Amino acid sequence: MCRGCVTSLITNHLTSGLWRAAPSRRRFLAYAVWAGAAAAAITAGREAYAADGAEAIFRNGTIYPMTAGGRPVEALAIGGGKVLAAGSASDVSSLARGATRIVDLQGRTLFPGFIDPHHHTVLCALFADLLLNVGYRKYSNRADALAALKAAVAKAPRGQWIRAGYYDNLLQGGDLSMEELEAISTQHPIFVFYVNGHVGAANAMAFKLAKIPQDVGELPGGGHFGRAPDGKLNGLIYEEPALLRFVAVAAPAVTPELMATALASYTKQAAAAGNTTLHEPGTIKPDWVEPLAKLSNTLDVRMSASLSTDSLEASKAFASIGPGAKARKIPDSRFSLYGMKFWADGSNQAESAAQTKPYLHTTERGKANYSASQMAELCLAAKKAGWPILIHCQGDAAIDDALDAIERAYGPNPATGLNRVEHATMARQDQLDRMKRLGAEPSFLPDLLYLYGAAYRDQILGPERTEFMEPMAACVKAGIPFSLHTDAPVSPAGPLRLAQIAVARRCVIDKSVIGADQAISIYEALKAITIHAARQIGLEDSIGTLERGKEADLTILESDPYKVSPDAISDIKVSETWVAGERKFG
């Protein structure tokens, strides 16, 4: 996702002093001391109860703790928001007391709560309120998407912004043009944000309000604009610095009340999809941490986040909470911080990601957002501040530079914690081997296979390179743990869909299998959304498996993923989700 679009869409327009208050070490530590005392008082009663027996025992189903090779157990006991025991029915039943609730699974299947380690939660929540959805899942073709824009114009007062999102140039029939948007309206500024997060389109009025002249050149940081054969602007907007010009004038005010309402609604949807924890990478601002921490206990999922390297100095206010190798848990909340992030390149779908070989039928290779030395400087600064690094890398050239930077700044297996390569879409075998030497791990975005596998093969990169995209089986063979994510709103919440794609590797567009030899087992896919995902956000000591003392975060399914065909995994109904021993959905 585009970092700048996310952060500016929200922070430049927040109206509450609470949200804009700059964090300071003294202010945050005062909050932490108060919150810690409050947390102790609140949890003392439940912990005392847990020591005396179980609040609830789950049985009469299949329970996968995701430990000991993934073998199931007969029963699970929870109390005080924690796992008390997972094992045989006879052993677990010894924790029953008179008030213990017996949960009859009735043949259902129970897992540790599913985790999405790369999910832009706040952005997803706000998009539902701020953008008209003209995406592929709602409108399968370009004509219908344009008709939706036209209908929105008909209802809007003259001069009002028409803000739309989710448009997919690959699946809906190509890029939008200024000419097409002008045909819809010359009296309303129109801005459309593509689902890939790196491209947008706008009409002439929007360009005028954004103060983009015909003779504009490339902007600092790589932002640029498309041009027609006659050299005039064609309405296309590329990369963060250029997109920001439009977001700055198109985005409305966002209040803390809207933020809270939007997050409450969105996290209900995420919980219903089977998630219990979402990690927002790089698009959380430091001054959001305290209010989001306070809000987190009211939401239906656990929240985690990493900060952008743009917030390096402010991040130091939170560094004293704990070592960087683990998540910094904000006291009295279900909110934690892990790592810092930057974006090494763009999008393969937009052919802006940095590759070592040209894109198909072109001489273009995309380009990195930073030089190799600049990436190393960003990594070194994050390390000095006590944080691990997360680096967005779509192309293999970007991965080369990112691994150079990690090795130069951190070295192998650093004390600051696990470093991550986000997406790692076109990682080569030698790069996987290097990740293993460094102790870094990839997090893959399976929906790139599901939605764009055929396009990668036929339009973007060619068959040979596409066969090795998202190289999950190669990671399993090399002993490199990895996670799976949605990068929502790039793709919607749905951990079971991620597992299905990893196992089947089927492109939904033409039903072809993309890189059959990179398919993995359902067990490996489930580890990628539980135990591996927990480790990649520094929470492996508290979530990801059902072991004594860990959080009682649970996902209960109507069917067993091990017992359905690979192409039917995402059809399994989510029955319930629990967070810290409280049922949030079902």
Salt bridges, closest charged atoms under 4 A:
GLU55 OE1 - ARG46 NH2 3.28
ASP116 OD2 - HIS119 ND1 2.95
GLU180 OE1 - ARG142 NH2 2.54
GLU218 OE2 - LYS367 NZ 2.83
GLU239 OE1 - HIS198 ND1 3.07
GLU240 OE1 - ARG3 NH2 2.81
GLU290 OE1 - ARG27 NH2 3.59
GLU290 OE2 - LYS294 NZ 3.44
ASP300 OD2 - LYS268 NZ 3.33
ASP310 OD2 - ARG3 NE 3.44
GLU313 OE2 - LYS316 NZ 3.03
ASP345 OD1 - HIS392 NE2 3.52
ASP396 OD2 - ARG428 NH1 2.93
ASP400 OD1 - ARG428 NH2 2.93
ASP404 OD1 - ARG434 NH2 2.69
GLU407 OE1 - ARG434 NH2 2.80
GLU422 OE1 - HIS118 ND1 2.68
GLU422 OE1 - ARG420 NH2 2.65
ASP430 OD1 - ARG428 NE 2.91
GLU441 OE1 - ARG535 NH2 2.93
ASP447 OD1 - ARG137 NH2 3.97
ASP447 OD2 - ARG497 NH2 2.81
ASP458 OD1 - ARG457 NE 2.80
ASP487 OD1 - HIS118 NE2 3.00
ASP487 OD1 - HIS120 NE2 3.11
ASP487 OD2 - HIS423 NE2 3.72
ASP510 OD2 - ARG457 NH2 2.81
GLU524 OE1 - LYS527 NZ 3.41
GLU540 OE2 - LYS326 NZ 2.66
ASP541 OD2 - LYS326 NZ 3.45
GLU547 OE2 - LYS550 NZ 3.36
GLU551 OE2 - LYS82 NZ 2.89
GLU551 OE1 - ARG302 NH2 3.55
ASP553 OD1 - ARG302 NH2 2.85
ASP567 OD2 - ARG506 NH2 3.17
GLU576 OE2 - ARG108 NH1 2.99
GLU576 OE2 - ARG583 NH1 3.66
GLU582 OE2 - ARG46 NH1 3.98
GLU582 OE1 - ARG334 NH2 3.50
GLU582 OE1 - LYS584 NZ 3.36
